[in-house]
Amino acid sequence: MNKIIIALLAISELSLGAKRLLQVHPIMPNIPMIPMIPQIPTHMGPPANMNYNTPCSQTACPPGSCACSSYPTIPCPPINVDNPGNGWSAEFNAAGTCYGAQININYGEQGMTRNLAAINVNAPNALYNARITFTNKQTRETPKVTDINCRSGLCAGATFEFIRMDYADIKCDWYLGCGAGCTVIQHGLSQPCDQVSTT
């Protein structure tokens, strides 16, 4: 009988101890909670068309122009446009807006772009001493720049370089030409724009 009472007391004591263990809260380390905020890209898909409407002079180049006011003393940081889609275009609408700029238009290996609509130069010296380089690394397509519009000498001093790419038309005034010093480089051959222009 003593053995039964001792056994019942032991079982009772064990069940009370288990209840006490459940009542004590475990000590958790103090870890700060960091809210998870999803990263939402600001732009998805191909880059938007370029529009430069801010004029730039030799004394002042305000924000909004792509001009490099330190050129030619300090080289300009390049402006890279990666994988623009079919129909993409660039407009240079103000005098000196991209003076001395280096603009790289790059097509990556997995791209399927066939044409870049237009490079429109609409103001004097907008691309003076600027260089626009078109580089194609696509394996399936060779993109073509449909039009480079220089109008009446507005591409003076500009250089257009095509690396594994082509262009359809460089349009310039019949009498005034594309502009002094306008150059096209393709397949390593450098030519004045006036010699390769179509109109």
Accessible surface in RSA format (square Angstrom, percent):
REM  Atomic radii and reference values for relative SASA: ProtOr
REM  Chains: A
REM  Algorithm: Lee & Richards
REM  Probe-radius: 1.40
REM  Slices: 20
REM RES _ NUM      All-atoms   Total-Side   Main-Chain    Non-polar    All polar
REM                ABS   REL    ABS   REL    ABS   REL    ABS   REL    ABS   REL
RES MET A   1   170.17  88.1 130.38  86.3  39.79  94.7 105.16  89.4  65.01  86.1
RES ASN A   2   112.21  77.4 109.28 105.6   2.93   7.1  22.77  54.8  89.44  86.4
RES LYS A   3   174.39  85.1 167.91 103.0   6.48  15.4 113.60 102.2  60.79  64.8
RES ILE A   4   109.91  62.5 107.65  80.2   2.27   5.5 109.91  79.1   0.00   0.0
RES ILE A   5    82.67  47.0  82.30  61.3   0.37   0.9  82.62  59.5   0.05   0.1
RES ILE A   6   116.28  66.2 115.41  86.0   0.87   2.1 115.68  83.3   0.61   1.6
RES ALA A   7    49.88  45.9  42.78  66.0   7.11  16.2  49.42  69.6   0.46   1.2
RES LEU A   8   111.83  62.3 107.96  77.2   3.86   9.7 108.25  76.0   3.57   9.6
RES LEU A   9   117.18  65.3 113.93  81.5   3.25   8.2 114.34  80.3   2.85   7.7
RES ALA A  10    50.10  46.1  41.85  64.6   8.25  18.8  49.52  69.7   0.58   1.5
RES ILE A  11   112.15  63.8 111.16  82.8   0.99   2.4 111.79  80.5   0.36   1.0
RES SER A  12    52.30  44.2  46.96  62.7   5.34  12.3  25.53  54.4  26.77  37.5
RES GLU A  13   103.45  59.4 100.67  76.2   2.79   6.6  46.69  90.3  56.76  46.3
RES LEU A  14   134.23  74.8 126.69  90.6   7.54  18.9 128.44  90.2   5.78  15.6
RES SER A  15    54.84  46.3  46.53  62.1   8.31  19.1  40.36  86.0  14.48  20.3
RES LEU A  16    80.35  44.7  79.87  57.1   0.48   1.2  79.87  56.1   0.48   1.3
RES GLY A  17    24.64  30.4   0.00   N/A  24.64  30.4  23.65  64.9   0.99   2.2
RES ALA A  18    51.66  47.5  47.33  73.0   4.34   9.9  49.52  69.7   2.14   5.7
RES LYS A  19   122.91  60.0 121.49  74.5   1.42   3.4  70.85  63.8  52.06  55.5
RES ARG A  20   136.81  57.4 135.88  69.3   0.93   2.2  58.53  80.0  78.28  47.4
RES LEU A  21   137.95  76.8 125.59  89.8  12.36  31.1 125.87  88.4  12.08  32.5
RES LEU A  22   153.45  85.5 126.14  90.2  27.31  68.7 128.43  90.2  25.02  67.3
RES GLN A  23   133.14  74.5 111.75  81.7  21.39  50.9  44.49  94.7  88.65  67.2
RES VAL A  24   105.05  69.1  92.02  83.3  13.03  31.4  96.42  83.8   8.63  23.4
RES HIS A  25   155.50  85.0 143.25  99.6  12.26  31.4  97.06 100.0  58.45  68.0
RES PRO A  26   107.59  78.4  86.28  78.7  21.31  77.5  97.36  80.4  10.23  63.6
RES ILE A  27   171.91  97.8 142.21 105.9  29.71  71.6 146.52 105.5  25.39  68.9
RES MET A  28   148.07  76.7 127.47  84.4  20.61  49.1 106.64  90.7  41.43  54.9
RES PRO A  29    96.31  70.2  75.27  68.6  21.04  76.5  87.19  72.0   9.12  56.7
RES ASN A  30   152.17 104.9 118.93 114.9  33.24  80.0  39.65  95.4 112.52 108.8
RES ILE A  31   122.24  69.6 108.13  80.6  14.11  34.0 108.75  78.3  13.49  36.6
RES PRO A  32   104.96  76.5  89.14  81.3  15.82  57.5  99.18  81.9   5.78  35.9
RES MET A  33   175.86  91.1 150.49  99.6  25.36  60.4 126.10 107.2  49.76  65.9
RES ILE A  34   135.26  77.0 117.74  87.7  17.51  42.2 118.59  85.4  16.67  45.2
RES PRO A  35   102.67  74.8  83.40  76.0  19.27  70.0  95.24  78.6   7.42  46.1
RES MET A  36   175.92  91.1 148.52  98.3  27.40  65.2 126.47 107.5  49.46  65.5
RES ILE A  37   129.82  73.9 114.19  85.1  15.63  37.7 115.13  82.9  14.69  39.9
RES PRO A  38   101.96  74.3  84.39  76.9  17.56  63.8  96.11  79.3   5.85  36.4
RES GLN A  39   166.54  93.1 141.03 103.1  25.50  60.7  62.93 133.9 103.61  78.6
RES ILE A  40   140.99  80.2 118.88  88.6  22.11  53.3 119.79  86.3  21.20  57.5
RES PRO A  41    78.35  57.1  56.73  51.7  21.62  78.6  68.54  56.6   9.81  60.9
RES THR A  42   147.68 105.0 106.49 108.0  41.18  98.1  85.83 115.3  61.85  93.5
RES HIS A  43   100.76  55.1  77.88  54.1  22.88  58.5  60.53  62.4  40.23  46.8
RES MET A  44   153.53  79.5 125.46  83.0  28.07  66.8  99.44  84.5  54.10  71.7
RES GLY A  45    59.32  73.1   0.00   N/A  59.32  73.1  30.63  84.0  28.69  64.3
RES PRO A  46    78.73  57.4  67.39  61.4  11.35  41.2  71.97  59.4   6.76  42.0
RES PRO A  47    41.33  30.1  30.92  28.2  10.41  37.8  34.55  28.5   6.78  42.1
RES ALA A  48    73.85  67.9  53.78  83.0  20.07  45.7  63.80  89.8  10.05  26.6
RES ASN A  49    78.60  54.2  59.94  57.9  18.66  44.9   8.93  21.5  69.67  67.3
RES MET A  50    18.92   9.8  14.27   9.4   4.65  11.1  18.38  15.6   0.54   0.7
RES ASN A  51    84.99  58.6  59.14  57.2  25.85  62.2  15.34  36.9  69.65  67.3
RES TYR A  52    38.38  17.9  38.11  21.7   0.27   0.7  19.81  14.9  18.57  22.9
RES ASN A  53    90.68  62.5  71.30  68.9  19.39  46.7  30.22  72.7  60.47  58.4
RES THR A  54    35.44  25.2  33.56  34.0   1.88   4.5  15.11  20.3  20.34  30.7
RES PRO A  55    81.90  59.7  77.82  70.9   4.08  14.8  78.09  64.5   3.81  23.7
RES CYS A  56    15.94  12.1   1.67   1.9  14.28  33.6   2.40   6.1  13.55  14.6
RES SER A  57    62.51  52.8  49.69  66.3  12.83  29.5  52.33 111.4  10.18  14.3
RES GLN A  58   168.57  94.3 131.01  95.7  37.56  89.4  51.82 110.3 116.75  88.5
RES THR A  59   133.75  95.1  95.96  97.3  37.79  90.1  83.55 112.2  50.19  75.9
RES ALA A  60    60.74  55.9  52.12  80.4   8.63  19.6  58.36  82.2   2.38   6.3
RES CYS A  61    36.44  27.6   6.23   6.9  30.21  71.0   4.06  10.3  32.38  34.9
RES PRO A  62    54.82  40.0  45.88  41.8   8.94  32.5  53.00  43.8   1.82  11.3
RES PRO A  63   131.92  96.1 106.56  97.1  25.36  92.2 118.67  98.0  13.25  82.3
RES GLY A  64    50.05  61.7   0.00   N/A  50.05  61.7  33.75  92.6  16.30  36.5
RES SER A  65    20.44  17.3   1.53   2.0  18.91  43.6   0.00   0.0  20.44  28.6
RES CYS A  66    15.01  11.4   0.91   1.0  14.10  33.1   8.29  21.0   6.72   7.2
RES ALA A  67    18.21  16.7   0.00   0.0  18.20  41.4   0.00   0.0  18.20  48.2
RES CYS A  68    12.50   9.5   7.94   8.9   4.56  10.7   6.81  17.3   5.69   6.1
RES SER A  69    84.78  71.6  52.30  69.8  32.48  74.8  21.66  46.1  63.12  88.4
RES SER A  70    39.92  33.7  29.87  39.9  10.05  23.1  31.58  67.2   8.34  11.7
RES TYR A  71    69.70  32.5  59.58  33.9  10.12  26.3  26.92  20.2  42.78  52.7
RES PRO A  72   102.25  74.5  80.63  73.5  21.62  78.6  80.96  66.8  21.29 132.3
RES THR A  73   122.00  86.8  91.25  92.5  30.75  73.3  75.00 100.7  47.00  71.1
RES ILE A  74   107.52  61.2 107.17  79.8   0.36   0.9 107.52  77.4   0.00   0.0
RES PRO A  75   110.70  80.7  97.44  88.8  13.26  48.2 101.19  83.5   9.52  59.1
RES CYS A  76    19.22  14.5   4.32   4.8  14.90  35.0   4.44  11.3  14.78  15.9
RES PRO A  77   105.98  77.2  94.38  86.0  11.60  42.2 100.31  82.8   5.67  35.3
RES PRO A  78    73.98  53.9  57.12  52.1  16.86  61.3  57.12  47.2  16.86 104.8
RES ILE A  79    48.11  27.4  43.89  32.7   4.22  10.2  48.11  34.6   0.00   0.0
RES ASN A  80    86.27  59.5  57.45  55.5  28.82  69.4  13.44  32.4  72.83  70.4
RES VAL A  81    12.84   8.4  10.25   9.3   2.59   6.2  12.84  11.2   0.00   0.0
RES ASP A  82    82.10  57.5  70.67  70.3  11.43  27.0  25.85  60.8  56.24  56.1
RES ASN A  83    73.04  50.4  67.78  65.5   5.25  12.6  25.41  61.1  47.63  46.0
RES PRO A  84     0.00   0.0   0.00   0.0   0.00   0.0   0.00   0.0   0.00   0.0
RES GLY A  85    18.92  23.3   0.00   N/A  18.92  23.3  17.86  49.0   1.06   2.4
RES ASN A  86    93.52  64.5  63.96  61.8  29.56  71.2  24.55  59.1  68.97  66.7
RES GLY A  87    39.89  49.2   0.00   N/A  39.89  49.2  24.92  68.4  14.97  33.5
RES TRP A  88     7.28   2.9   3.32   1.6   3.96   9.3   6.99   3.7   0.29   0.5
RES SER A  89    16.62  14.0  16.62  22.2   0.00   0.0   5.77  12.3  10.84  15.2
RES ALA A  90     0.76   0.7   0.76   1.2   0.00   0.0   0.76   1.1   0.00   0.0
RES GLU A  91    42.35  24.3  42.35  32.0   0.00   0.0  13.75  26.6  28.60  23.4
RES PHE A  92     0.78   0.4   0.78   0.5   0.00   0.0   0.78   0.5   0.00   0.0
RES ASN A  93    57.85  39.9  35.97  34.8  21.88  52.7  16.34  39.3  41.51  40.1
RES ALA A  94     9.83   9.0   5.66   8.7   4.17   9.5   9.83  13.8   0.00   0.0
RES ALA A  95    46.94  43.2  43.39  67.0   3.55   8.1  43.40  61.1   3.55   9.4
RES GLY A  96     6.36   7.8   0.00   N/A   6.36   7.8   6.03  16.5   0.33   0.7
RES THR A  97     0.00   0.0   0.00   0.0   0.00   0.0   0.00   0.0   0.00   0.0
RES CYS A  98     0.00   0.0   0.00   0.0   0.00   0.0   0.00   0.0   0.00   0.0
RES TYR A  99    49.17  23.0  49.17  28.0   0.00   0.0  32.47  24.4  16.69  20.6
RES GLY A 100     5.23   6.4   0.00   N/A   5.23   6.4   0.00   0.0   5.23  11.7
RES ALA A 101     3.52   3.2   1.40   2.2   2.12   4.8   1.76   2.5   1.76   4.7
RES GLN A 102    45.67  25.5  45.61  33.3   0.06   0.1  27.42  58.4  18.25  13.8
RES ILE A 103     0.85   0.5   0.85   0.6   0.00   0.0   0.85   0.6   0.00   0.0
RES ASN A 104    29.04  20.0  29.04  28.1   0.00   0.0   5.64  13.6  23.40  22.6
RES ILE A 105     0.99   0.6   0.99   0.7   0.00   0.0   0.99   0.7   0.00   0.0
RES ASN A 106    42.27  29.2  41.98  40.6   0.29   0.7  20.03  48.2  22.24  21.5
RES TYR A 107     2.26   1.1   0.63   0.4   1.63   4.2   0.84   0.6   1.42   1.7
RES GLY A 108    26.66  32.9   0.00   N/A  26.66  32.9  25.48  69.9   1.18   2.6
RES GLU A 109   103.38  59.4  96.96  73.4   6.43  15.3  19.74  38.2  83.64  68.3
RES GLN A 110   156.80  87.7 134.29  98.1  22.51  53.6  67.48 143.6  89.32  67.7
RES GLY A 111    20.25  25.0   0.00   N/A  20.25  25.0  17.19  47.2   3.06   6.9
RES MET A 112   103.19  53.4  90.52  59.9  12.67  30.2  91.40  77.7  11.78  15.6
RES THR A 113    14.29  10.2  12.47  12.6   1.83   4.4   1.32   1.8  12.97  19.6
RES ARG A 114   151.85  63.8 145.56  74.2   6.29  15.0  41.41  56.6 110.44  66.9
RES ASN A 115    57.46  39.6  57.46  55.5   0.00   0.0   9.52  22.9  47.95  46.3
RES LEU A 116     0.00   0.0   0.00   0.0   0.00   0.0   0.00   0.0   0.00   0.0
RES ALA A 117    33.49  30.8  29.05  44.8   4.44  10.1  31.42  44.2   2.08   5.5
RES ALA A 118    13.22  12.2  13.22  20.4   0.00   0.0  13.22  18.6   0.00   0.0
RES ILE A 119     0.38   0.2   0.38   0.3   0.00   0.0   0.38   0.3   0.00   0.0
RES ASN A 120    18.71  12.9  18.71  18.1   0.00   0.0   0.63   1.5  18.08  17.5
RES VAL A 121     0.00   0.0   0.00   0.0   0.00   0.0   0.00   0.0   0.00   0.0
RES ASN A 122    53.85  37.1  29.54  28.5  24.31  58.5  18.31  44.1  35.53  34.3
RES ALA A 123     7.37   6.8   6.72  10.4   0.65   1.5   7.37  10.4   0.00   0.0
RES PRO A 124    79.04  57.6  77.71  70.8   1.33   4.8  78.99  65.2   0.05   0.3
RES ASN A 125    74.76  51.6  72.68  70.2   2.07   5.0  10.72  25.8  64.04  61.9
RES ALA A 126     0.00   0.0   0.00   0.0   0.00   0.0   0.00   0.0   0.00   0.0
RES LEU A 127     0.47   0.3   0.31   0.2   0.16   0.4   0.31   0.2   0.16   0.4
RES TYR A 128    85.11  39.7  85.11  48.4   0.00   0.0  38.04  28.6  47.07  58.0
RES ASN A 129    56.65  39.1  41.81  40.4  14.85  35.7   5.41  13.0  51.24  49.5
RES ALA A 130     2.45   2.3   0.33   0.5   2.13   4.8   0.58   0.8   1.87   5.0
RES ARG A 131    84.30  35.4  84.21  42.9   0.09   0.2  27.15  37.1  57.15  34.6
RES ILE A 132     2.13   1.2   2.13   1.6   0.00   0.0   2.13   1.5   0.00   0.0
RES THR A 133    13.87   9.9  13.87  14.1   0.00   0.0  11.51  15.5   2.36   3.6
RES PHE A 134     0.00   0.0   0.00   0.0   0.00   0.0   0.00   0.0   0.00   0.0
RES THR A 135    21.27  15.1  21.08  21.4   0.19   0.4  14.41  19.4   6.86  10.4
RES ASN A 136     6.20   4.3   5.71   5.5   0.49   1.2   0.00   0.0   6.20   6.0
RES LYS A 137   116.14  56.7 105.89  65.0  10.25  24.4  54.69  49.2  61.45  65.5
RES GLN A 138    15.40   8.6   0.23   0.2  15.17  36.1   0.00   0.0  15.40  11.7
RES THR A 139   113.77  80.9  74.84  75.9  38.93  92.8  66.79  89.7  46.98  71.0
RES ARG A 140   176.83  74.2 143.14  73.0  33.69  80.2  45.96  62.8 130.87  79.3
RES GLU A 141    38.85  22.3  32.41  24.5   6.44  15.3   4.30   8.3  34.56  28.2
RES THR A 142    89.07  63.4  69.19  70.1  19.89  47.4  36.42  48.9  52.65  79.6
RES PRO A 143     0.00   0.0   0.00   0.0   0.00   0.0   0.00   0.0   0.00   0.0
RES LYS A 144    86.43  42.2  86.43  53.0   0.00   0.0  35.77  32.2  50.66  54.0
RES VAL A 145     0.33   0.2   0.23   0.2   0.10   0.2   0.23   0.2   0.10   0.3
RES THR A 146    53.37  38.0  53.18  53.9   0.19   0.4  44.69  60.0   8.68  13.1
RES ASP A 147    26.00  18.2  26.00  25.9   0.00   0.0   0.00   0.0  26.00  25.9
RES ILE A 148     0.00   0.0   0.00   0.0   0.00   0.0   0.00   0.0   0.00   0.0
RES ASN A 149    22.30  15.4  22.30  21.6   0.00   0.0   3.55   8.6  18.75  18.1
RES CYS A 150     0.00   0.0   0.00   0.0   0.00   0.0   0.00   0.0   0.00   0.0
RES ARG A 151   109.23  45.9  99.05  50.5  10.18  24.2  52.89  72.3  56.34  34.1
RES SER A 152    54.01  45.6  41.73  55.7  12.28  28.3  19.83  42.2  34.18  47.9
RES GLY A 153    20.26  25.0   0.00   N/A  20.26  25.0   8.82  24.2  11.44  25.6
RES LEU A 154    29.62  16.5  29.10  20.8   0.53   1.3  29.42  20.7   0.21   0.6
RES CYS A 155     0.00   0.0   0.00   0.0   0.00   0.0   0.00   0.0   0.00   0.0
RES ALA A 156    18.82  17.3  18.52  28.6   0.31   0.7  18.52  26.1   0.31   0.8
RES GLY A 157    14.73  18.2   0.00   N/A  14.73  18.2   8.01  22.0   6.72  15.1
RES ALA A 158     1.12   1.0   1.12   1.7   0.00   0.0   1.12   1.6   0.00   0.0
RES THR A 159    22.99  16.4  22.65  23.0   0.34   0.8   2.37   3.2  20.62  31.2
RES PHE A 160     0.13   0.1   0.13   0.1   0.00   0.0   0.13   0.1   0.00   0.0
RES GLU A 161    33.85  19.4  33.85  25.6   0.00   0.0   0.61   1.2  33.24  27.1
RES PHE A 162     4.40   2.2   0.00   0.0   4.40  11.5   0.00   0.0   4.40  12.6
RES ILE A 163    57.79  32.9  54.56  40.6   3.23   7.8  57.79  41.6   0.00   0.0
RES ARG A 164   140.77  59.1 122.36  62.4  18.41  43.8  77.49 105.9  63.27  38.3
RES MET A 165     4.66   2.4   0.00   0.0   4.66  11.1   0.44   0.4   4.21   5.6
RES ASP A 166    53.58  37.5  53.58  53.3   0.00   0.0  11.84  27.9  41.73  41.6
RES TYR A 167    34.27  16.0  25.11  14.3   9.16  23.8  11.82   8.9  22.45  27.7
RES ALA A 168    40.56  37.3  19.69  30.4  20.87  47.5  25.17  35.5  15.39  40.8
RES ASP A 169    43.61  30.5  43.51  43.3   0.10   0.2   1.28   3.0  42.33  42.2
RES ILE A 170     0.12   0.1   0.00   0.0   0.12   0.3   0.00   0.0   0.12   0.3
RES LYS A 171    75.95  37.1  75.66  46.4   0.29   0.7  33.72  30.4  42.22  45.0
RES CYS A 172     8.81   6.7   0.97   1.1   7.84  18.4   3.30   8.4   5.51   5.9
RES ASP A 173    46.57  32.6  35.42  35.3  11.15  26.4   9.15  21.5  37.42  37.3
RES TRP A 174   200.89  80.6 172.54  83.5  28.35  66.6 150.66  80.3  50.23  81.5
RES TYR A 175   193.50  90.3 159.61  90.8  33.89  88.2 119.05  89.5  74.46  91.8
RES LEU A 176   128.05  71.3 104.02  74.4  24.03  60.4 107.50  75.5  20.55  55.3
RES GLY A 177    12.55  15.5   0.00   N/A  12.55  15.5  12.54  34.4   0.01   0.0
RES CYS A 178     0.13   0.1   0.13   0.1   0.00   0.0   0.13   0.3   0.00   0.0
RES GLY A 179    12.04  14.8   0.00   N/A  12.04  14.8   7.98  21.9   4.06   9.1
RES ALA A 180    89.44  82.2  66.88 103.2  22.56  51.3  79.18 111.5  10.26  27.2
RES GLY A 181    56.24  69.4   0.00   N/A  56.24  69.4  36.32  99.7  19.92  44.6
RES CYS A 182     4.60   3.5   0.72   0.8   3.88   9.1   0.72   1.8   3.88   4.2
RES THR A 183    30.31  21.6  30.31  30.7   0.00   0.0  11.59  15.6  18.72  28.3
RES VAL A 184     3.30   2.2   2.69   2.4   0.61   1.5   2.69   2.3   0.61   1.7
RES ILE A 185    30.34  17.3  30.34  22.6   0.00   0.0  30.34  21.8   0.00   0.0
RES GLN A 186    31.52  17.6  27.94  20.4   3.59   8.5   8.07  17.2  23.45  17.8
RES HIS A 187   158.96  86.9 117.21  81.5  41.74 106.8  95.59  98.5  63.36  73.7
RES GLY A 188    76.52  94.4   0.00   N/A  76.52  94.4  36.58 100.4  39.94  89.4
RES LEU A 189   107.47  59.9 103.06  73.7   4.42  11.1 105.35  74.0   2.12   5.7
RES SER A 190    67.96  57.4  45.07  60.1  22.89  52.7  30.39  64.7  37.57  52.6
RES GLN A 191    56.06  31.4  54.89  40.1   1.17   2.8   7.37  15.7  48.69  36.9
RES PRO A 192    68.04  49.6  65.57  59.8   2.47   9.0  67.43  55.7   0.61   3.8
RES CYS A 193     0.58   0.4   0.20   0.2   0.38   0.9   0.20   0.5   0.38   0.4
RES ASP A 194    79.14  55.4  59.54  59.3  19.61  46.4  26.61  62.6  52.53  52.4
RES GLN A 195   132.50  74.1  96.62  70.6  35.88  85.4  36.97  78.7  95.53  72.5
RES VAL A 196    32.66  21.5  18.02  16.3  14.64  35.3  24.06  20.9   8.60  23.3
RES SER A 197    34.26  29.0  11.81  15.8  22.45  51.7   0.00   0.0  34.26  48.0
RES THR A 198    70.82  50.4  39.29  39.8  31.53  75.2  46.01  61.8  24.82  37.5
RES THR A 199    78.95  56.2  68.70  69.6  10.26  24.4  71.29  95.8   7.66  11.6
END  Absolute sums over single chains surface
CHAIN  1 A    12785.5      10425.5       2360.1       8026.8       4758.7
END  Absolute sums over all chains
TOTAL         12785.5      10425.5       2360.1       8026.8       4758.7
